[in-house]
Amino acid sequence: MEKKAFVTKEKVEEIAKTYPTPFYLYDEKGIRENVAAVKKAFSWNPGYREYFAVKATPNPEIIKILNEYDCGTDCASKVELMFSKALDLDGDHIMFSSNDTPAEEYTYAKEIGAIINLDDITHIDFCEKACGGELPETMSCRFNPGGVFQMSNGIMDNPGDAKYGMSEGQMKSAFKTLMEKGVKHFGIHAFLASNTVTNEYYPKLARQLFELAVRLHKETGADIRFINLSGGVGVAYQPSQTPNDIAVIGEGVHEAYDDVLVPNGMGDVAIYTEMGRFMLAPYGALVTKAIHEKHIYKEYIGVDACAVNLMRPAIYGAYHHITVLGKEDAPCDHTYDVTGSLCENSDKFAVDRALPKIDMGDYLFIHDAGAHGYSMGYNYNGKLKCAELLLKEDGSVDMIRRAETPKDYFATFQGTDFYKKLDL
């Protein structure tokens, strides 16, 4: 698959006159087309809803676009719940999937009417107490089948080594206990593999969860209202990969639904998803400028971004494709390490990458950074997080988050004498 930037060199030069690099740039047109495709792929299920994973791209202007398509939010903390409430989402549009959850977060989740997804059977009494002795009428439980999760293209992940979810026996006991405590409606949730680039993942997971739902319904009598496939549908970071086809994925889930749920009288169960990466990653990029070159044992290009802006390559060795804007058709006949300025040798966006000859001042478009990009940033070396910009459908650009300033960095320190000495 050829990877193309959704913006030209000329457009970036224009943007940079107002907003200096580095910056994140999001493609509104691409976001809208993708969420529409997701909705269409699951339109066979009347109750379908995507709960966008806030952690992936926690920017209200981005999530407002998704909300226009009836997407909700998937939250993992009180702050993310507050974020969702500030977007005026009702409780049915907020999923609270957390682990090792503090009591105050369960309290707040119930207060705003969010759907609580319990991670462990031992959380039942804890949650009940945090909710003032009365659990919500609708609750969900997270399932972990143990073992390894394997498909035709190999082992995808190892749920048995994950800290999340309950065994099937615990799910059964949890449903019975929750029913005794007044819970009337149930959901089932599972996340078994991350960033799968195969159309098989969701259909196989769905079939496993549908079969579990049938067993739990028969054994407990629980009214199962929804099955949440969570995330795990990935994107093709590598040009050599074939991207997932959401239409094929949706039809695969549909087939499993008709095979398992419908014959067992459960054809009214809603399907939920919680995709972050698939919804946003390809529609956001980190744009940075080449400012240094170094010629020692290897060839280096130093840019004005660093792992503070995009840490995935530094901590995971993750691949992010790079386009040198304006040189899309030039031969990739140079081999570079593309580096940031942190005091860490892992601060590299690319290692031994074949790229066109890069000149100082060239703009580099780092692909697929729209999810788990900005949100994973930090402030090591006193580096500041950059701005986030939205490329509108009409070609205009809105700043949807300003760049951090030194004042932001120092804002949480205590001690007035220190502040007086700062030149802010």
Disulfide bonds with the S-S distance in Angstrom:
none
